[in-house]
Amino acid sequence: MCTSKTRLDGKTVVITGASSGIGKETARDLYARGARVILACRNMEKTIQAIEDIKNNSPSWVKQDKEYTNYVGELVFYSLDLCSLKSVKNCAKKLLENEAAIHILINNAGMATDTYEKTEDGYEMTLQVNYLSHFLLTLLLLPKMQSSSSVCKIINISSVAHILADMNFDDINLQNSYTLFKSYARTKLGNILFTKELANRLKKANIQGINVYAVHPGLIPTEVLSRVDSILYYLSPWLFKNVEQGAQTTIYCSVDERTINETGLYYSNCSVSTTYRKANDREYAKRLWDMSCSLLQLEPNEDFATLLKNARQTL
């Protein structure tokens, strides 16, 4: 469990997919610490219900710690459909216009599906929802984070499933080899590669004060796990973490003082962990970055500042 008592008063946090699961529990915790928490989600009704539940039920550690000052923050809904790059741009535009600052971005939303589907943008749905839309959202919000006077954080939700994954660059839409696990696992590999490459590019561009983290939350009995492996899902109450436990490493990277000087790393159980196979291949990470830019019709070989400027001009 994350043991940090750090407050987030005056900080703004954006969490995608925060209407349920570990995203909702992360929002619950950071709200209790005083943050302005933006729940960027597709379903407004479901998100409003989540907001009411968060307001009425504090995290267990707050209830147990009688000395903790529970001055809560704010909970705000922003519309975001990761199946649509247009929606991603609209959400980013509103965030840039309406929010004075963004201190923490948690790319949490995820999905898995048995059936092969493409988005309105023509990309395999799991790839776009779990990875590509978050890649774009991050590029669009980076200048706002860069202007902050305090350390900002970008947290990408990954998984131990990356061990068995391949990005399938030659068939990026998996039109010839789609399976639920293959599509899901490669997005989790992608999020680690994105984390490492973004941290590297920020360093090369001498952009300080923005740290990037990849997080394995553990196996959680969520809707995604039920689709990835139904047997594991039904065994999960005995073998794995509940959603509050699953949110702890994300919370740890958000608030623990020990993470302030860390970036480009992978975390599990509230500590730095090891990545495997292709997640350690720097050329593979660069190839994914370049392909991601091309899919978004951005020039991959431009310097980092120019890339951010050109991404902003697509709004």
N, C-alpha and C positions, 0 to 999 in steps of 0.2 A: 504493500500500500504506500501511496505517496504520503510522507509525514510532514511535508513542508507546510508552514502556517502563513506563507507569504500572502499578503493582500494584493488585490488588483484594482484598488480604487483609482478612478481616472483612466483606466485602460479600456480599450475597445477590442473585443474578440469577435472574429467571424468564424462560424462553424457551419460547414455544409452538412446536410443530412442530419440535422440535430433534432428532428421531431421524434426519434425513437432510438433504441439501442444505446451504444456507447457514446454516440454524439449527444444524445439527450442527457446522459449522466455526466458527461463532460461539461455541458452547459449548466447543469444543476450545481456542480462544484464551483465553477468559475463565477457564476452569479452570486453564490454565497460569499465569495471573496471580494465582492464589490465591483466586479467588472460590468461594463456595458456589453452584453452578449447578444450578438446578432445571429439568429437562427436562419440561415439561408437554405430554404427548402422549397420543394415543388408544391406540396399540398398545404394550402393555407389553413383549412379547417383542422387538420391533424396537428399542425404546428401550434395553433392557438390553444388546442387542448393540452399539448405538451407544455406550453408556457404556464398554463393554469396549474398543472401538476407540479412543475418546478417551483412555482411560487408557494405552493401549499405544503411541500415536503422537502425539508432540508436534507443534505447529505448526512449519512449516519455519523461521520466523524464530528460534524458540527453539533449534532444532538448530544454526543457523548462528552464533548469538551465544553464544560460549563464556563471556562475562562475565555473562550473565543468570542470576540466581539462580532456578532452577526449583523453587520450593516450590509444589506444586500445591494446589488447593483440594479441594472435594467435588463429587460428582455425584449428584443425587437425582432419582428418578422420581416424578412426580405424575400421576395419571390425569386427562385432560382430553379430552373429545370436544366439539369446537366445533359439531357438528351438533345439540347438545342444550343448551338454556339451563339445564336442570336440572343437567347435568354441569358447566357453567361455574360455577354457584352452589356446587355441592359442592366443586369444586376451590378456589374462592376461600375458602370457609369453612374448609377444611383449612389453606390457606396462612395465613389470619389467625390460626388457632388454634395452629399448630405453629411458625411462623417468627417469630423475635424482631423481624426487620426485613426489608423488601424495598427494595433500593436502585436496582435497574434492572429494568424490565419491558420485554421485547422481544416485541412482537406480530408474530411472524414467520410463523406458519402460513398457508398459502395453498393454494388448489386451483382447478382449472378442469375443466369437464366438458362433453362434447358433448351429453349428454342433459339435458333439463329435469327437475329433481328438486326436491322440497320436503323440508324437515326435519320432524321430529316436531312442531316448533313452528309449522309452516305457512308458513315463509318460504323463498324461493328459496335453494337450498343454498349457492351461491357467495357470495351476499350475507351470509348468516349466518356462514359459516365465516371468510371473509376480513375481514369488517367488523363486523357487528352483535355477534357473541359477544365480539370483542375490545373493542368499546365498553363492553359490560357488565362484562367482566373488569376493565377499567381503572377504572371507577367503583367497583367493589367493593374494589379494592386501594388506591385513592388514600388513604384515611384512614391505612392502615398506613405508606405512604410519607410522608405528611404529618407523622407523628410522629417521623421520622428527624432526627437532628441534623446530617446531612450532605446535600449536594445529591443528589437522586434524579432518575432519568431514565426517561422513557417513550419508546420507539422504535417507530414504526409503519412496517412495510415497505410501500412503495408501488411505483410504476413509472412510467416515461416514458409508458406506455400511457394515463395520465390525460389526455394531450393530446387524445385522440379520444373522451373519455368524457362521458356524461350520466347523471345519477342516475335519470332516469325516475321522478320523484316521482308522476306520475299512474298509473303502472303499476309500482309498486315491486317486485312479484314477477315482472315481465317475462312475464306470462302470454300477452300478445299479440304479443311481439316478441323472444323469446329467441334469442340466438346465444351461442356460447361466448365470443367476444371481447368482445361487449357486456357480458355478465355479469361477466367478469373485470376489464375496464378500469374499469368504474364503481366496483368495490370499491377499486381503487387511487386513483381520484379521491376516493372517500369517506375513505380513510385520510389523505389530505392535508388535506381539509376538517376532519376530526376533529382532526388535529394543530393546525391553526391556531385552531380554535374553542376547543379545550381550553386552549391557551396563553392565549388572550384571557380566558376565564372564570376561570382561575386568577389572572390579573393583577387582574381586576375584584374578585375575592373577597379580594385581598391575601394570597393563599397563595404564599409564597415558598419557594424551594428545591426546586421540582419543575419540571424542564425537559422539553419535548416536542419530538420530532424526527420528521420523515418522511424515509425513505431509499429511494432508487432503487438497488438493488444492481448494476444492469447486466443484460444478457441472459446467463442462465446455462443450461447444458444440464441442466435439472432436469425432473422429471416434468411440472410445470406448463407449462413452455415447450413440451414435446413435444406437449401437447394444444392449446395456444394457436396454435402454428404449427409444423407438422411439418417444413417446409422449413428454417426457421431452426434448428430443433433439430438437424438433421443437418449443417448448415453450422457450428454453434456451435463445434466444436473448432478451427476455423480463424479464425473471426470474433470470437468473444466470450470471456467470462471463464470460468475454471473456478470451482468452488464456493468454494475458499479465497480467490480474488481477489474473488468476489462478496460475501463476508462482510466485506470490509475497511471499507466505509463504515459498516456497523452497529457494528463494533468501534471505529472512529474516534469515532463519536458516544457510545459507551459510556465511552471512556477518555481521549480526548485533552483536554488541559487547555484548549485554545482553545474548546471547546464549553460550558464551565461557565457562561458568561454569555450563552448563546444559547438561544432557545426559539421554537417556532412556525415553524421554517424547514425547508426541503427540501434534502436533500443528495444528491450524486452524486460518485463518485470522490474521496471524502474531502474534500469542500469544499461550501460552500453553493452551491446551484444555483437555477435559475429555474423557477417553475411557470407554467402557461399556462391560458388560457381560464377555465373555470369554477372552477378551483382558486384563482383570485384574487378570487372574488366573495364578499364577506363575508356578504351576505344569503343567498346560496346555502348557505354553511356553516351559518348559523343555522337555515335551513330543514331541513337534514339533521339537525342536532342535535335540533331539536324533534320531527321525525318518528321519529328513533331512540328518543328517550325514550317516545314514544307507542307504538311497537312493543313496547317492553319494559314497557308499562303503568306508566310513571313520568310524573309531571306535569312537562311541559317548562318551564313558566313559573315554577317555584319558584326561589328563590335557590339558589346553588350548594351551600352547606352543607346545606340542607334536602334537596336532590336526593341528595347522598351518603348522608345519614341514611336516607332512604326506600329507596334502593337496598339499603343494608345490611339493612334490615328484611325484605327479600324472601328472605333466606337461611334 
